[in-house]
């Protein structure tokens, strides 16, 4: 039986109309829904458009689309202390029965007494002592298990949520948007590389081999007839400040075209990225929202905090160098994933 032409058109027309609407909706879908409309959001969209336009002068080949992100304060919250420091404090308490001398020895004495001001007085040297005492003297496999177990139960003291749920929703969207446009995303952080690698794939979609961080020395040994890597109480590499470009060169092997940070420790990474010949994007997350998260650095609120400090001089450099400063308060409609939903 033959269908009339009009009947065939009547059948096909609704299907075509539905397909056209679906296509239009897909084209209009906002890749950054937790970013408020404005210059900051548009800067990201424009950069990706330029870098992926094969006919334009700023085209970047997929193999060279390298984007690097600091972790603490850039991808997830870093107050009231770095997540890794919270882990170290819990480890001190767990290991204390094996070390009675810690009751009278700083900085362990302050940690066990819950005296954070006393711990702060010990400065970076004291924090380094805590890290060495709690992160070494075991195999890399044992350390990974200890970290993974801690993340299963540890919660942020203010938000009462697992640390892994406190990644910034707007930055998760940037990571997805970049990867959708054939960018390779890396973490370049002053945090411990093996501490971060335990959770970065689940939280950010960034696999362990795309994480660059600080590290301790490891030693190959045969223990009970089996080979293992033992973590030693000695720093191998400090991936902070000018160490970040060094780490990028050593572990990635290419200069990034996009870099995101939030503190003075990220300046050299942004400077290194900006010096490239390709289209570039440099962005700094400014913590100026004391209601939904924290306000610190030039934003006030926590002016004396040692964590994620961004000085006015870094903001001045951003202004002079055409870097984009992201205002958490004004540019982000949501901070954490739950609020975005």
C-alpha positions in Angstrom: 0.0 0.0 0.0 1.5 3.3 -1.0 1.3 6.3 1.3 0.3 9.7 -0.2 3.0 12.3 -0.2 1.0 14.5 2.2 0.6 11.6 4.6 4.4 10.9 4.6 5.1 14.6 5.2 2.6 14.6 8.1 4.5 11.7 9.7 8.0 13.1 9.2 7.4 16.7 10.0 6.9 16.2 13.8 10.0 14.0 14.0 12.1 16.7 12.2 10.6 19.4 14.4 11.5 17.4 17.6 15.1 16.8 16.3 15.5 20.5 15.5 14.3 21.5 19.0 16.6 19.0 20.6 19.6 20.2 18.6 18.8 23.8 19.5 18.6 22.9 23.2 21.9 21.1 23.0 23.5 24.0 21.3 22.2 26.4 23.9 23.1 24.3 27.0 25.2 26.3 29.4 28.5 24.4 30.0 29.1 26.6 33.2 25.7 26.8 34.9 27.1 27.7 38.3 28.9 30.7 37.0 27.0 34.0 37.0 26.8 35.8 33.6 29.5 38.4 33.3 33.0 39.2 32.2 34.7 36.4 34.2 32.5 33.6 32.8 32.7 35.0 29.3 36.5 35.1 29.5 36.5 31.3 30.0 34.1 30.7 27.1 36.0 33.1 24.8 39.3 31.4 25.6 38.0 27.9 24.8 36.4 29.3 21.6 39.6 30.8 20.4 41.8 27.9 21.3 39.6 25.4 19.5 38.9 27.5 16.4 41.0 25.9 13.6 40.5 28.9 11.4 41.6 31.4 13.9 45.1 32.8 14.8 44.9 31.5 18.4 44.2 27.9 17.6 45.8 25.4 19.9 46.2 21.8 18.7 44.6 19.3 21.0 48.0 17.8 21.9 49.0 21.2 23.4 45.8 22.0 25.2 47.3 21.7 28.7 45.4 23.2 31.6 46.9 23.2 35.2 45.0 23.7 38.4 46.2 24.3 42.0 44.3 22.2 44.4 43.9 23.7 47.9 41.7 26.9 47.6 41.4 26.5 43.9 39.5 23.2 43.4 38.3 22.7 47.0 38.2 24.5 50.4 41.5 25.0 52.3 40.2 26.5 55.5 40.3 26.4 58.5 43.4 24.4 57.5 44.7 22.4 54.5 43.0 19.1 54.3 46.3 17.3 54.4 47.1 19.1 57.6 43.8 17.9 59.1 44.9 14.4 58.1 48.3 14.8 59.8 46.7 16.0 63.1 44.4 13.0 63.2 47.4 10.8 62.5 49.3 12.3 65.4 46.4 11.5 67.7 46.2 7.9 66.4 49.9 7.3 66.7 50.3 9.1 70.1 50.1 5.9 72.2 53.3 4.7 70.4 55.1 7.9 71.1 54.8 9.0 74.8 57.5 11.6 74.3 55.1 13.6 72.1 53.2 14.7 75.3 56.1 17.0 76.1 57.6 17.7 72.7 56.4 20.4 70.3 54.6 20.6 68.0 53.1 17.3 69.0 52.3 18.6 72.5 50.1 21.4 71.1 48.3 19.0 68.7 47.4 16.5 71.4 46.2 19.4 73.6 44.1 20.9 70.8 46.2 24.1 71.0 46.1 25.4 67.5 47.7 28.7 68.5 50.6 26.8 69.9 50.9 24.8 66.7 50.8 28.0 64.7 53.8 29.3 66.7 55.9 26.3 65.4 55.4 27.7 61.9 56.3 25.8 58.7 59.1 23.9 60.5 56.5 22.5 63.0 54.1 21.5 60.2 57.0 19.8 58.4 57.8 17.8 61.5 54.2 16.6 61.7 54.1 15.6 58.1 57.4 13.6 58.4 56.2 11.9 61.5 52.8 10.9 60.1 53.5 10.4 56.4 56.6 8.3 56.3 58.2 5.1 57.6 55.7 2.9 55.7 55.3 1.6 52.2 53.6 3.6 49.5 50.8 1.0 49.5 50.3 1.3 53.2 50.1 5.1 53.0 47.6 5.0 50.2 45.3 2.7 52.3 45.6 4.9 55.4 44.7 8.0 53.4 41.8 6.3 51.7 40.4 5.1 55.0 40.7 8.5 56.5 38.7 10.1 53.7 35.9 7.6 54.3 35.2 9.1 57.7 36.8 12.5 58.0 34.5 15.5 57.8 35.0 19.3 57.6 34.6 20.9 61.0 32.4 23.8 59.7 30.3 22.1 56.9 30.1 18.7 58.5 30.5 17.0 55.2 33.2 14.7 53.8 36.1 16.7 52.4 35.6 15.0 49.1 32.2 16.7 48.8 33.7 20.2 49.2 35.1 20.6 45.7 33.9 23.8 44.1 31.1 23.1 41.8 32.0 26.0 39.3 35.5 24.5 39.0 34.2 21.0 38.5 32.3 22.5 35.6 35.4 24.1 34.2 37.3 20.8 34.3 34.5 19.1 32.5 34.2 21.9 29.9 37.9 21.8 29.2 37.9 18.1 28.8 34.9 18.2 26.5 37.0 20.5 24.3 40.0 18.1 24.3 42.1 19.8 27.0 44.1 17.7 29.3 43.6 18.7 32.9 46.4 18.5 35.5 46.6 19.3 39.2 49.8 21.1 40.2 49.8 21.6 43.9 52.1 22.1 46.9 50.2 19.3 48.6 51.6 15.8 48.8 51.4 14.0 45.5 50.5 10.6 47.0 48.0 12.1 49.4 46.1 13.8 46.5 46.3 10.9 44.1 44.1 8.8 46.3 41.0 11.0 45.6 41.6 13.1 42.5 40.0 10.8 40.0 36.9 10.3 42.0 36.5 14.0 43.0 37.8 15.8 39.9 38.1 13.2 37.1 41.8 13.7 37.1 43.8 10.4 37.1 46.8 9.9 39.3 49.3 10.3 36.5 48.0 13.8 35.9 48.8 15.0 39.4 52.0 16.9 40.2 52.7 17.7 43.8 55.3 17.7 46.6 56.9 14.4 47.5 59.1 12.6 50.0 62.0 10.4 49.0 61.2 6.7 48.5 63.5 3.7 48.7 63.1 0.4 46.9 63.4 -2.5 49.3 62.8 -6.3 49.5 60.7 -6.9 52.6 59.7 -10.5 53.5 60.7 -11.5 49.9 58.5 -8.9 48.3 59.6 -5.6 46.7 58.2 -2.4 48.1 58.7 1.3 48.0 59.3 2.8 51.5 58.5 6.4 52.2 61.5 8.2 53.9 61.4 11.2 56.2 63.2 13.4 53.7 61.7 15.9 51.2 62.3 15.0 47.6 60.5 17.8 45.8 58.6 21.0 47.0 56.0 21.8 44.4 55.2 25.3 45.5 56.0 28.8 44.3 58.9 28.5 41.8 58.8 24.8 42.2 55.5 24.7 40.2 57.0 25.6 36.8 59.8 23.2 37.6 57.4 20.4 38.4 55.3 21.2 35.2 58.4 20.9 33.1 59.6 17.7 34.8 56.3 15.8 35.0 54.2 17.3 32.1 56.9 18.3 29.7 54.8 21.1 28.0 54.0 24.6 29.0 50.3 25.0 29.9 48.0 27.3 28.0 45.6 27.7 31.0 46.5 28.0 34.7 44.2 28.4 37.7 45.4 29.3 41.2 44.4 31.3 44.3 47.5 32.3 46.3 51.0 33.8 46.2 52.3 30.2 45.8 50.7 30.1 42.4 52.2 33.3 40.9 55.1 31.6 39.2 52.8 29.0 37.6 50.7 31.7 36.1 53.7 33.7 35.0 55.1 30.6 33.3 51.9 29.9 31.5 51.5 33.6 30.4 55.0 33.5 28.8 53.9 31.0 26.2 53.3 31.8 22.6 49.8 30.3 22.3 46.4 31.7 23.4 46.6 31.7 27.2 44.2 32.0 30.2 45.4 32.8 33.7 42.8 32.9 36.5 43.0 33.5 40.3 40.2 32.4 42.7 39.6 35.3 45.2 38.1 34.1 48.5 35.8 37.0 49.2 32.7 35.1 50.4 32.7 34.8 54.1 29.0 33.7 54.2 29.1 30.7 51.9 32.7 29.8 52.3 35.6 32.0 53.7 36.9 35.5 53.1 40.7 35.9 53.5 43.7 37.6 52.0 42.9 41.1 50.6 39.2 40.3 51.2 39.8 40.5 54.9 38.0 38.2 57.2 41.0 36.0 58.0 43.9 38.4 57.4 46.4 36.5 59.4 45.7 33.0 58.0 48.8 31.1 56.9 46.7 29.0 54.5 46.3 30.0 50.9 47.5 33.6 51.5 47.1 35.9 48.5 48.7 39.3 49.0 47.7 42.6 47.4 50.8 42.4 45.3 49.5 39.3 43.6 46.2 41.0 42.8 48.2 44.0 41.5 50.2 41.6 39.3 47.0 40.0 38.0 45.7 43.5 37.1 48.9 44.5 35.4 49.3 41.2 33.6 45.7 40.8 32.4 45.0 37.8 34.5 41.4 37.3 35.5 40.4 37.4 39.2 37.4 35.2 40.0 35.2 36.6 42.8 33.6 33.7 44.6 31.0 36.1 45.9 30.0 37.6 42.6 31.0 35.1 39.9 29.7 31.9 41.5 26.0 31.2 42.0 26.9 28.1 44.0 30.0 27.0 45.9 29.5 23.3 46.5 27.8 20.6 44.4 24.8 20.3 46.8 23.9 24.0 46.5 24.2 23.7 42.7 21.6 21.0 42.6 
